[in-house]
Amino acid sequence: MLIQLCKSKIKNAIVTEKSIHYEGSIAISEEIVERANLHPGEKVLVINVNNGERFETYVIIGEKEKSIIGLNGGAARKGEIGDELIILCFALFDEKEVDFQTMNIVTLKEGNQLPDEDS
């Protein structure tokens, strides 16, 4: 049996840009994507802490070292610049693997900056 678990979580992500006239997605700076163990095109659940909106979309890589969290296309209607987001990604694991899985949590600092590796 396969069980769906949260594999990655980005907390304290602040929307820095939005573009209605763009293919739907969430742009996340490359270094944040790497730290969270996400992949381009991977499906994510986005929770807007400010307004309670929850929506699914897919990851695109934002410009490296720009601390970008960008809402695009229809997702741009789900939040405003400055809104706080939680970004979750789930994966399927075999029942035998479940006890060995740990969620990769990235808690961003002010300005969408990554914490130190050992934080």
Beta strands, then each sheet from edge to edge (+ up, - down):
strand 1: 2-14
strand 2: 17-19
strand 3: 25-29
strand 4: 43-48
strand 5: 54-62
strand 6: 69-72
strand 7: 84-94
strand 8: 104-107
sheet 1: 2+ 6+ 3- 5- 4+ 7- 1+ 8+
end
